[in-house]
Amino acid sequence: MAISMSAQTRFHGLYYQGRNKSSVQFSLSRHGRIELTAQNDVNIEIKLQDVVFQLTGDPQTTLQISWQEGDERYALLCQTPGFLAELLALNLHPNTLKLLKTLEIQQRQRLKREQQRVPLYLSLVAGFFICSYLVLHFSAPLIAGLIPYEWEQKIGEFAFENYQTGKKIIANPVTQDAVNTIVKRIDQFDNAKIDYQVAIVDADMINAFAFPGGYIVITTGLIKNADNPEQVAAVLAHELTHVIERHGMRKIVRQAGVGVLVGIVFGDTSALSQLIDAGTKLEGLSFDRNQERSADEGAIHIMRAAGISPQNLAGFFEKIKQTDKVSGNIPALFQTHPLNDERIKYVTAAPEPDQPFRFAMDWEKVKQLE
């Protein structure tokens, strides 16, 4: 059945130009053209006969449209359910419609396979993993992987907003621009389709962490104690690896308990509210040794790709270690991220990037926070 549609229908997606990406809304006309407004208010018109279509990610909601202009590669990742059906309702070239119909068949086949597998798979998981604390502990990575990404975003967003309640958020444009520039550099090389949001909290504690979904908190204490922006980038690369690897979601599942695990397995949406509540306590929960090693490995990979020396992370570790010896107080960052000599040696031994990069900013001015 054809779907009625106007030229004003709006869709949500991610627009890629080379390594740069941005969240956009776009419209689709009956004549086979996509219109969107990219960064810097640049209007872009895409002719569908000049693009390549590909299913990616969740087959029910995600369709990738890519094209080439000279040496530059572009892509539009549509995340709106039903977008493929909307395309099929257009008056497109027969070859394009034939390709889209093939993708629709593939989409249905993939959805059917998933629907056939999921009940049996979840039943097996439910029967095997719901007994005791140890079962919950060891099954957390698997269960976290079953949580829809939409849930993860809601959990992170609520925890992010809840954490900021009653706290002073730094609105200084110099500091905000500096931190956003650092995050953007990391984002270009983390190979993750995540839209990050950052809050700078006025607090003397040395801390930074990221909630599920890419919601980042960084304290003024960390900024003031960092020798350069590359050290902050190194810490954030570590934190964002925790998000990409879903370490936080594993902690939340363990914190929420067996009841939530049962709810997730059997599709009980009320489990989401319990996970959201557990998510508000995330910043106080510690990562285990394997997760810290994995985050260090991920941070090194991102830093080297971004041209940032891993020695910045090692140097920050050493600096905080010496501060700890003098004051006797463990910084908040390392109360939840245990630091030991093995971690420092591992990061110190990491190779330098092939193409070194340094941020062009007045770091001392950024640290003034005024």
C-alpha positions as CSV (number, residue, x, y, z in Angstrom):
1,M,0.0,0.0,0.0
2,A,1.4,3.4,-0.9
3,I,2.1,5.8,1.8
4,S,0.8,9.4,1.4
5,M,3.5,12.0,2.0
6,S,4.1,15.7,1.6
7,A,7.3,17.5,0.7
8,Q,7.4,18.8,4.3
9,T,7.9,15.3,5.9
10,R,10.9,15.6,8.2
11,F,13.4,12.9,8.9
12,H,16.2,12.6,11.4
13,G,19.7,11.3,10.7
14,L,23.5,11.8,10.7
15,Y,25.2,13.7,7.9
16,Y,28.9,12.7,7.1
17,Q,31.3,14.7,5.1
18,G,34.6,12.8,5.2
19,R,35.4,12.3,8.9
20,N,33.0,15.1,10.0
21,K,29.5,14.3,11.1
22,S,26.5,16.2,12.4
23,S,23.0,15.5,13.4
24,V,20.5,16.9,10.8
25,Q,16.8,16.9,9.8
26,F,16.0,16.6,6.2
27,S,13.0,16.5,3.9
28,L,12.1,14.3,1.0
29,S,10.3,15.5,-2.2
30,R,8.1,13.4,-4.5
31,H,10.6,14.0,-7.3
32,G,13.4,12.1,-5.7
33,R,15.4,14.8,-3.9
34,I,16.6,15.1,-0.4
35,E,17.1,18.6,1.0
36,L,19.0,19.3,4.2
37,T,20.8,22.1,6.0
38,A,24.3,21.2,7.1
39,Q,26.7,23.0,9.4
40,N,27.1,26.7,8.8
41,D,23.6,26.8,7.3
42,V,24.7,25.3,4.0
43,N,21.7,24.0,2.0
44,I,22.4,20.7,0.3
45,E,20.2,19.0,-2.3
46,I,20.8,15.3,-3.0
47,K,19.5,13.6,-6.2
48,L,18.6,10.0,-5.4
49,Q,19.7,8.7,-8.8
50,D,23.3,9.7,-8.0
51,V,23.6,7.8,-4.6
52,V,24.2,4.3,-3.3
53,F,21.7,2.8,-0.8
54,Q,22.7,0.4,1.9
55,L,21.0,-1.1,5.0
56,T,23.2,-0.7,8.1
57,G,22.7,-1.1,11.8
58,D,19.1,-1.7,12.9
59,P,17.4,-3.0,9.7
60,Q,14.1,-1.6,10.9
61,T,15.2,2.0,11.2
62,T,18.6,2.7,9.5
63,L,19.2,3.3,5.8
64,Q,22.5,4.7,4.6
65,I,22.7,6.9,1.5
66,S,26.2,7.6,0.3
67,W,27.7,9.5,-2.7
68,Q,31.0,10.8,-4.0
69,E,31.9,14.4,-5.1
70,G,35.5,14.5,-6.4
71,D,37.8,13.0,-3.7
72,E,35.2,13.7,-0.9
73,R,32.9,11.0,0.3
74,Y,29.5,11.9,1.8
75,A,26.8,9.9,3.6
76,L,23.4,10.4,5.1
77,L,22.4,7.9,7.8
78,C,18.6,8.0,8.2
79,Q,17.4,6.8,11.6
80,T,13.7,7.4,11.1
81,P,11.5,4.2,10.9
82,G,9.6,3.8,7.7
83,F,12.0,5.9,5.6
84,L,12.5,3.1,3.1
85,A,8.8,2.7,2.6
86,E,8.6,6.5,2.0
87,L,11.2,6.2,-0.8
88,L,9.3,3.4,-2.4
89,A,6.2,5.7,-2.6
90,L,8.1,8.2,-4.8
91,N,8.1,8.5,-8.6
92,L,11.7,7.4,-9.0
93,H,13.7,5.9,-11.9
94,P,12.8,2.2,-12.4
95,N,16.3,1.0,-11.7
96,T,16.3,2.9,-8.4
97,L,12.9,1.5,-7.4
98,K,14.1,-2.0,-8.3
99,L,17.1,-1.5,-6.0
100,L,15.0,-0.1,-3.2
101,K,12.5,-3.0,-3.5
102,T,15.5,-5.4,-3.2
103,L,16.6,-3.7,0.0
104,E,13.0,-3.9,1.3
105,I,13.0,-7.6,0.8
106,Q,16.3,-7.9,2.5
107,Q,15.0,-5.8,5.4
108,R,12.0,-8.0,5.8
109,Q,14.2,-11.2,5.7
110,R,16.5,-9.8,8.3
111,L,13.7,-8.7,10.6
112,K,12.0,-12.1,10.2
113,R,15.3,-13.9,11.1
114,E,15.7,-11.6,14.2
115,Q,12.1,-12.2,15.2
116,Q,12.6,-15.9,15.0
117,R,15.8,-15.9,16.9
118,V,15.1,-13.4,19.7
119,P,12.3,-15.3,21.6
120,L,14.2,-18.5,21.6
121,Y,17.5,-16.8,22.5
122,L,16.0,-14.7,25.2
123,S,14.2,-17.7,26.7
124,L,17.5,-19.6,26.9
125,V,19.2,-16.6,28.5
126,A,16.3,-16.2,31.0
127,G,16.4,-19.9,31.9
128,F,20.1,-19.9,32.5
129,F,21.0,-16.5,33.9
130,I,18.3,-15.7,36.5
131,C,19.4,-17.4,39.7
132,S,22.0,-15.6,41.9
133,Y,24.3,-12.6,42.2
134,L,27.1,-14.5,40.4
135,V,24.8,-15.3,37.5
136,L,23.9,-11.6,37.3
137,H,27.6,-10.6,37.5
138,F,28.7,-12.8,34.7
139,S,25.7,-12.2,32.5
140,A,25.8,-8.4,32.7
141,P,27.8,-7.9,29.4
142,L,25.3,-10.1,27.5
143,I,22.2,-8.4,28.9
144,A,23.7,-4.9,28.4
145,G,24.1,-5.9,24.7
146,L,20.4,-6.7,24.5
147,I,19.3,-3.2,25.7
148,P,18.1,-1.1,22.8
149,Y,20.2,1.9,22.0
150,E,17.1,4.2,22.4
151,W,16.9,3.0,26.1
152,E,20.6,3.6,26.5
153,Q,20.2,7.2,25.3
154,K,17.2,7.8,27.7
155,I,19.1,6.4,30.6
156,G,22.2,8.5,29.9
157,E,20.1,11.7,29.3
158,F,18.2,11.4,32.5
159,A,21.3,10.6,34.5
160,F,23.2,13.5,32.9
161,E,20.4,16.0,33.7
162,N,20.0,14.6,37.2
163,Y,23.7,14.9,37.9
164,Q,23.7,18.6,37.0
165,T,20.8,19.4,39.4
166,G,22.1,21.9,42.0
167,K,25.5,22.1,40.5
168,K,27.1,25.2,38.9
169,I,27.7,24.6,35.2
170,I,30.4,26.6,33.5
171,A,29.1,28.8,30.7
172,N,32.3,30.6,29.9
173,P,32.5,30.4,26.0
174,V,36.3,30.2,26.0
175,T,36.3,27.1,28.2
176,Q,33.2,25.6,26.4
177,D,34.7,26.1,23.0
178,A,38.0,24.5,24.1
179,V,36.3,21.4,25.5
180,N,34.0,21.1,22.5
181,T,37.0,21.3,20.2
182,I,38.7,18.5,22.2
183,V,35.7,16.3,22.1
184,K,35.1,17.0,18.4
185,R,38.7,15.9,17.6
186,I,38.2,12.6,19.5
187,D,34.8,12.1,17.9
188,Q,36.4,12.2,14.4
189,F,38.5,9.1,15.2
190,D,36.4,7.0,17.6
191,N,34.6,5.1,14.8
192,A,31.3,5.4,16.8
193,K,28.0,7.0,15.6
194,I,27.4,8.8,18.9
195,D,26.3,12.5,19.3
196,Y,28.3,13.7,22.4
197,Q,27.0,16.3,24.8
198,V,29.3,18.0,27.4
199,A,28.7,19.7,30.7
200,I,31.6,21.4,32.6
201,V,30.9,21.3,36.3
202,D,32.4,23.8,38.7
203,A,34.1,21.5,41.2
204,D,37.6,21.2,42.6
205,M,37.7,17.4,42.4
206,I,39.7,16.0,39.5
207,N,37.0,14.0,37.6
208,A,35.6,13.2,34.2
209,F,33.1,10.5,33.2
210,A,30.6,9.8,30.5
211,F,27.1,8.4,30.9
212,P,25.6,5.9,28.4
213,G,24.6,7.5,25.2
214,G,27.6,9.9,25.1
215,Y,26.7,12.4,27.8
216,I,30.0,13.7,29.2
217,V,30.8,15.5,32.5
218,I,34.2,17.1,33.1
219,T,35.1,19.1,36.2
220,T,37.0,22.4,36.4
221,G,39.4,20.6,38.7
222,L,40.5,18.3,35.9
223,I,40.9,21.2,33.5
224,K,43.0,23.2,36.0
225,N,45.3,20.3,36.8
226,A,45.9,19.3,33.1
227,D,49.1,20.7,31.7
228,N,47.7,21.0,28.2
229,P,44.5,20.2,26.2
230,E,46.1,17.0,24.9
231,Q,46.0,15.6,28.5
232,V,42.3,16.4,28.7
233,A,41.8,14.7,25.3
234,A,43.6,11.6,26.6
235,V,41.3,11.4,29.7
236,L,38.2,11.9,27.6
237,A,39.3,9.3,25.0
238,H,39.5,6.8,27.9
239,E,36.0,7.8,29.2
240,L,34.4,7.6,25.8
241,T,35.8,4.2,25.3
242,H,33.8,3.1,28.3
243,V,30.7,4.4,26.5
244,I,31.6,2.8,23.2
245,E,32.3,-0.6,24.9
246,R,29.1,-0.1,27.0
247,H,30.9,-0.7,30.3
248,G,28.5,1.7,32.0
249,M,25.5,-0.2,30.9
250,R,27.0,-3.4,32.3
251,K,27.4,-1.6,35.7
252,I,23.9,-0.3,35.5
253,V,22.5,-3.8,34.8
254,R,24.4,-5.2,37.8
255,Q,23.3,-2.3,40.0
256,A,19.6,-2.7,39.0
257,G,19.4,-6.3,40.0
258,V,17.9,-9.6,38.9
259,G,14.3,-8.2,38.5
260,V,15.4,-5.9,35.8
261,L,17.4,-8.6,34.0
262,V,14.1,-10.7,33.9
263,G,12.3,-7.7,32.5
264,I,14.8,-7.1,29.8
265,V,14.8,-10.7,28.7
266,F,11.0,-10.8,28.5
267,G,10.6,-7.4,26.9
268,D,9.0,-5.7,30.0
269,T,9.3,-1.9,29.2
270,S,9.0,-1.1,32.9
271,A,12.5,-2.3,33.2
272,L,13.6,0.9,31.6
273,S,12.5,3.1,34.5
274,Q,14.5,0.8,36.9
275,L,17.6,1.1,34.6
276,I,17.1,4.9,34.6
277,D,17.1,5.0,38.4
278,A,20.3,2.8,38.5
279,G,21.9,5.1,35.9
280,T,21.7,8.1,38.3
281,K,24.2,6.3,40.5
282,L,26.6,5.5,37.7
283,E,29.3,8.1,38.5
284,G,29.9,6.4,41.9
285,L,30.4,2.9,40.6
286,S,33.9,1.5,39.9
287,F,35.1,-0.1,36.7
288,D,36.9,-3.4,37.1
289,R,40.5,-4.1,36.0
290,N,39.6,-5.6,32.6
291,Q,37.3,-2.7,31.8
292,E,40.1,-0.2,32.7
293,R,42.6,-2.1,30.5
294,S,40.0,-2.2,27.6
295,A,39.4,1.6,28.0
296,D,43.2,2.3,28.1
297,E,43.6,0.3,24.9
298,G,40.7,2.1,23.2
299,A,42.0,5.5,24.3
300,I,45.5,4.7,22.9
301,H,43.9,3.6,19.6
302,I,41.8,6.8,19.4
303,M,44.7,9.1,20.4
304,R,47.1,7.6,17.9
305,A,44.5,8.0,15.1
306,A,43.9,11.6,16.2
307,G,47.6,12.3,16.3
308,I,47.7,12.8,20.1
309,S,50.6,11.2,21.9
310,P,49.6,8.5,24.5
311,Q,52.3,10.0,26.7
312,N,49.7,12.7,27.6
313,L,47.6,10.1,29.3
314,A,50.7,8.5,31.0
315,G,51.9,12.0,32.1
316,F,48.5,12.8,33.6
317,F,48.5,9.5,35.4
318,E,51.9,10.3,36.9
319,K,51.0,13.8,37.9
320,I,47.9,12.7,39.7
321,K,49.8,9.8,41.4
322,Q,52.3,12.3,42.7
323,T,49.5,14.7,43.9
324,D,48.0,11.7,45.7
325,K,51.2,11.0,47.5
326,V,51.5,14.6,48.7
327,S,47.9,15.2,49.8
328,G,47.0,11.7,50.8
329,N,43.6,12.1,49.0
330,I,42.6,9.9,46.0
331,P,41.1,12.1,43.2
332,A,37.5,11.3,42.4
333,L,38.6,10.2,38.9
334,F,40.7,7.3,40.3
335,Q,38.2,6.3,43.1
336,T,36.1,4.8,40.3
337,H,39.1,4.2,37.9
338,P,41.7,2.4,39.9
339,L,45.2,3.5,39.0
340,N,48.3,1.3,39.4
341,D,51.8,1.1,38.1
342,E,50.9,-1.6,35.5
343,R,48.4,0.8,33.8
344,I,51.0,3.6,33.8
345,K,53.7,1.3,32.3
346,Y,51.2,0.0,29.7
347,V,50.3,3.5,28.5
348,T,53.9,4.7,28.6
349,A,55.0,1.9,26.3
350,A,52.4,2.8,23.6
351,P,53.9,3.9,20.3
352,E,53.7,7.5,19.2
353,P,51.2,8.6,16.4
354,D,52.4,8.7,12.8
355,Q,51.1,12.3,12.4
356,P,51.4,14.3,15.6
357,F,48.7,16.8,16.4
358,R,48.4,19.6,18.9
359,F,45.5,21.8,19.7
360,A,45.8,25.4,18.7
361,M,44.5,27.1,21.9
362,D,45.7,29.3,24.7
363,W,45.5,26.6,27.5
364,E,46.4,29.0,30.3
365,K,43.5,31.2,29.3
366,V,41.2,28.2,29.1
367,K,42.2,27.2,32.7
368,Q,41.3,30.7,34.0
369,L,37.6,29.7,33.5
370,E,36.6,33.3,33.2
